[in-house]
Amino acid sequence: MKSPPRLFDVHIHGMQDQSTHIDMLNDGGVYKAAISSSWDLQEKYRDRQSPELLFGLMFPCPVGNVPYSLQPCFVDGNEWPNMEWVEEQIKSGKIDFLGELLNQYYGITPGDSAMFSYYRLAEKYNLPVGIHTGGAGPDHGSPNFKWELGDPLLLKPVLVAFPAMRLWIMHSGDQYYSQTIEIMQEFPRVYADISVIANPDIVDNERFQTTMKALYDAGLEDRLMFGSDNGDIVKMVAAIEDLAFLTDIQKEKLYSRNAEEFFGKARQ
């Protein structure tokens, strides 16, 4: 039986049963992952040794809650984290990246002025920023969610205003993948993860193949990263392995090398 590839999963969220979750990641071949959840739930992962975890800051939180799970994002129930507190957590090494940024669920563009103070912190401390794009499933509990705010072209003013900020497009824009290509071709520092689109329980094989072929034909093989978004890793890897147009080197880049490059540079 073929062993799973070594995976750097740049997009996971916490689960109430941490031990089971960690076992799932290890069994799936994940050696490193970027996690974002409610702050309290995320803290319960701090003592886990394998896989290596990078910790994010999820915000702004609709009605103070994480979408879908509806847990309070922060102990105080606020929708936005206090800026002084955020900087303290960064300085103490408890925040490795900003994300998953939920502006679309909150009902504002990523270029809304309310986001700018956080982007300045990301730029100041050279932290990666991961922003939700594309669509959403049902029952997310976010009353101001707007589909049109998932368009990656809305990132352009952010990228212009913060030229040193390292940003990745979560879900590769999903149905807006053509706009993802446009942004990534204009801004060579932008990366993307393939969470959701690689999940056959959400996206059918034909649409996944079409999206991935477009991304690779656009010359983006060095900036695409694996992400599961807590989906079935085994199924997602199988879907990737079924992409006949990908070489073994391209798969290795997707599974881990590109993420190591992106997050490694961010910490220099």
RAPEDA-V736134 format. One record per pair of residues at least 24 apart in sequence whose C-alpha atoms are under 8 Angstrom apart, sorted by sequence separation. I is the first residue (numbers start at 1). J is the second residue. D is the distance in whole Angstrom. If there is no record, write none. Layout:
# RAPEDA-V736134
i: (I;I)
j: (J;J)
d: (D;D)
This chain:
# RAPEDA-V736134
i: (4;5;6;7;8;9;10;11;12;13;14;26;98;152;166;167;168;169;170;171;4;6;7;8;9;10;11;16;26;97;151;168;170;171;172;15;18;25;150;153;171;14;18;152;153;156;14;22;38;101;104;151;152;155;159;225;226;22;37;98;100;101;102;103;104;153;199;221;224;225;226;97;98;99;100;101;102;153;194;198;224;225;226;96;97;98;99;100;101;152;192;193;194;195;222;223;225;96;97;98;99;100;191;192;193;194;195;196;199;213;221;222;38;40;97;185;190;191;192;193;194;195;196;199;221;225;226;38;39;40;83;87;177;181;191;193;194;195;205;209;224;225;38;39;40;83;90;196;200;223;224;37;38;39;106;129;131;133;178;184;199;200;222;223;105;106;107;128;129;130;131;132;133;134;181;199;57;67;105;106;107;126;127;128;129;130;131;132;133;134;177;198;55;56;105;106;107;123;126;127;128;129;130;131;132;133;134;135;200;55;56;57;58;59;105;109;126;128;130;133;134;135;199;54;55;56;57;58;59;60;61;104;105;108;123;133;134;198;54;55;56;57;58;59;60;104;107;120;123;134;198;54;56;57;58;59;60;62;104;111;119;122;123;56;57;58;59;61;62;110;111;61;104;109;110;60;104;111;119;111;110;36;36;70;68;69;70;191;68;67;68;67;67;62;63;62;62;62;166;128;128;127;126;127;126;11;11;10;11;28;28;25;10;11;12;9;10;11;12;13;9;10;11;12;13;8;9;10;11;12;7;8;9;11;9;8;9;7;8;6;7;10;5;6;8;8)
j: (28;29;30;31;32;33;34;35;36;37;38;50;122;176;190;191;192;193;194;195;29;31;32;33;34;35;36;41;51;122;176;193;195;196;197;41;44;51;176;179;197;41;45;179;180;183;42;50;66;129;132;179;180;183;187;253;254;51;66;127;129;130;131;132;133;182;228;250;253;254;255;127;128;129;130;131;132;183;224;228;254;255;256;127;128;129;130;131;132;183;223;224;225;226;253;254;256;128;129;130;131;132;223;224;225;226;227;228;231;245;253;254;71;73;130;218;223;224;225;226;227;228;229;232;254;258;259;72;73;74;117;121;211;215;225;227;228;229;239;243;258;259;73;74;75;118;125;231;235;258;259;73;74;75;142;165;167;169;214;220;235;236;258;259;142;143;144;165;166;167;168;169;170;171;218;236;95;105;143;144;145;164;165;166;167;168;169;170;171;172;215;236;94;95;144;145;146;162;165;166;167;168;169;170;171;172;173;174;239;95;96;97;98;99;145;149;166;168;170;173;174;175;239;95;96;97;98;99;100;101;102;145;146;149;164;174;175;239;96;97;98;99;100;101;102;146;149;162;165;176;240;97;99;100;101;102;103;105;147;154;162;165;166;100;101;102;103;105;106;154;155;106;149;154;155;106;150;157;165;158;158;99;100;140;139;140;141;262;140;140;141;141;142;141;142;142;143;144;266;263;266;266;266;267;267;170;193;193;195;233;234;233;225;226;227;225;226;227;228;229;226;227;228;229;230;226;227;228;229;230;226;227;228;230;255;255;256;255;256;255;256;259;255;256;259;260)
d: (6;6;6;6;5;5;5;6;7;5;8;7;7;7;7;7;5;6;7;5;5;6;7;6;6;8;8;7;7;8;6;7;7;6;8;8;8;7;8;6;6;6;7;6;7;7;6;8;6;8;7;7;6;8;8;8;6;7;7;7;8;6;7;8;8;8;7;7;8;5;5;5;6;6;5;5;6;6;7;8;6;6;7;6;5;5;5;6;6;7;6;6;6;7;7;8;7;8;6;6;6;6;5;5;5;6;4;7;6;8;7;8;7;8;8;8;7;6;6;6;6;5;7;7;7;6;8;6;6;7;8;7;7;7;8;6;8;6;7;7;7;6;4;6;7;8;8;8;7;6;8;7;6;8;7;8;8;7;8;8;7;7;6;8;6;8;5;7;6;6;7;7;6;7;7;5;7;8;8;6;5;8;8;5;5;5;6;5;6;8;8;5;7;5;6;6;6;7;7;7;6;6;6;6;7;7;5;7;7;5;6;7;7;7;4;6;7;7;6;5;5;8;8;8;5;5;5;5;7;7;7;6;7;7;6;7;6;7;6;7;5;5;5;5;6;6;7;8;5;6;7;8;5;7;6;6;6;7;8;7;7;7;8;7;8;7;7;8;5;7;7;7;5;7;6;6;6;6;8;5;7;7;6;8;6;8;7;8;4;5;6;6;6;8;7;6;8;8;7;7;6;6;6;7;7;8;8;7;7;6;6;8;7;8;7;8;6;5;6;7;6;5;6;5;6;7;5;8;5;5;7;8;6;8;8;6;8;5;5;7;5;7;7;7;7;8)
